[in-house]
Amino acid sequence: MSIESELIARSQNQCELCAATEQLSSFVVAPKAGNQADECAWLCASCQSQMPKEASLDVQHWRCLNDSMWSQTPAIQVLAWRILNRLSNEAWAQQALDMLYLDEVSLAWAQADIVQPDEDRVVHRDSNGAILQAGDTVTLIKDLVVKGANFTAKRGTAVRNISLVRDNAEHIEGRVNDQQIVILTQFVKKVG
């Protein structure tokens, strides 16, 4: 059985992301070689045209990921994770990304497509892997006892206009209860 035949059978001849039934073809999920059906997805032309990182995304089109992200096929999970990551400034996409679970192998596959930063550049990421930038707003994902300040920063607290600790990817700074504090990136989630 050819790879194309396997993909058609697996997908029931519809796009594995948006369920379209026209202009379908095989799409190799990089960095895999596409030598097996498990390394490919059966996608419509519309989905394929938006896969390159430089392509603009049709936000409404990708609402289909609320259904297809639950696929049991790792290649589809990887593509869903990548698109949701690119759309993480949309509330619905961030919620879907928060719910999406990938095993370690699939997550490594999904992240392999992320452009690697320069060796000397520190990249700050939140608990979901979203890249943080100076000025972003984050929310705390757990209660944090602030040492030396005699208060607890509560889960769900928004920390606006964060600054990045230049030499430590695990630390950011922000104001909570009118005090500038250092926060570990593993305890925050990027907002919008």
SVG drawing of the C-alpha trace seen along z (x, -y; Angstrom):
<svg xmlns="http://www.w3.org/2000/svg" viewBox="-15 -50 42 52">
<polyline fill="none" stroke="black" stroke-width="0.4" points="0.0,0.0 1.4,-3.4 1.8,-6.3 -0.9,-8.2 -3.3,-5.2 -2.6,-4.9 -3.3,-8.6 -6.5,-8.5 -7.7,-5.5 -6.6,-7.0 -8.3,-10.4 -11.4,-9.0 -10.3,-11.2 -10.8,-14.5 -8.3,-17.1 -7.0,-15.9 -7.1,-19.4 -10.2,-21.1 -12.2,-18.2 -12.3,-19.8 -12.9,-17.2 -11.3,-19.0 -7.7,-19.7 -6.2,-17.1 -2.6,-15.9 0.1,-14.6 2.0,-17.0 5.3,-16.0 5.6,-17.2 9.1,-18.5 11.7,-17.7 10.6,-14.1 11.5,-12.8 8.0,-11.6 9.1,-8.0 6.1,-6.7 2.5,-7.7 3.0,-8.4 5.3,-11.3 2.7,-12.9 -0.7,-14.4 -3.5,-14.4 -4.3,-18.2 -6.3,-20.5 -4.6,-23.3 -5.9,-25.9 -4.2,-24.3 -1.0,-23.6 -0.7,-27.2 -0.7,-28.5 1.9,-26.0 5.1,-28.1 6.0,-30.2 6.1,-33.3 2.5,-32.7 -0.3,-34.7 -2.9,-32.7 -6.7,-32.9 -7.7,-32.8 -11.3,-31.7 -10.2,-28.8 -8.1,-27.4 -11.0,-27.2 -11.2,-23.7 -8.3,-22.7 -10.7,-22.6 -11.7,-19.3 -8.7,-18.0 -6.2,-18.6 -7.7,-15.5 -6.6,-13.3 -4.7,-10.2 -2.2,-10.6 1.0,-12.3 1.6,-14.1 -1.8,-15.8 -1.2,-16.7 2.2,-18.2 0.6,-20.4 -2.2,-21.5 0.4,-22.4 2.4,-24.4 -0.6,-26.4 -2.1,-27.0 1.4,-28.2 1.4,-30.7 -2.1,-31.8 -1.5,-31.9 -2.4,-35.6 -6.0,-34.5 -7.8,-33.5 -9.5,-30.5 -6.2,-29.2 -4.4,-29.7 -7.1,-27.8 -6.9,-24.9 -3.1,-24.9 -3.4,-24.7 -5.6,-21.6 -3.5,-19.9 -1.2,-17.2 1.7,-15.9 4.0,-13.1 7.7,-13.9 8.5,-12.5 5.7,-14.4 6.5,-17.7 10.1,-17.4 8.9,-16.9 6.6,-19.9 9.3,-22.1 11.9,-21.0 10.2,-23.4 10.8,-26.4 13.7,-28.6 16.7,-28.1 17.9,-31.3 21.5,-32.5 23.7,-30.7 24.3,-33.8 20.7,-35.0 18.6,-34.1 15.0,-33.2 12.3,-33.5 9.4,-31.0 6.3,-30.7 4.9,-27.5 3.4,-26.6 6.5,-27.3 5.3,-30.7 8.1,-33.2 8.0,-36.1 9.1,-39.6 9.7,-42.7 6.4,-44.6 4.2,-41.4 1.4,-40.7 1.5,-37.3 -0.8,-35.7 0.4,-33.6 -0.5,-29.9 -0.1,-29.2 0.1,-31.0 3.6,-32.3 5.0,-33.3 7.0,-36.4 10.1,-36.2 10.9,-39.3 7.7,-41.1 5.3,-39.3 2.6,-38.5 1.4,-35.8 0.9,-36.6 -2.3,-34.7 -2.9,-32.5 -4.5,-34.4 -2.8,-37.7 -2.0,-39.6 1.5,-41.0 1.7,-43.7 4.7,-45.2 7.2,-42.5 10.9,-42.9 13.3,-40.1 16.3,-39.1 18.9,-39.4 21.2,-36.6 18.6,-34.1 15.9,-32.6 14.0,-31.3 13.5,-34.7 11.3,-37.7 10.5,-40.8 7.2,-42.5 5.2,-44.5 2.8,-42.7 1.1,-44.6 3.2,-47.7 6.4,-45.8 8.9,-44.8 9.6,-41.1 11.4,-38.3 9.2,-35.5 10.1,-32.2 8.9,-31.7 7.6,-28.2 4.9,-29.8 3.5,-32.2 1.3,-32.1 1.5,-34.7 -1.7,-36.7 -2.8,-37.8"/>
</svg>
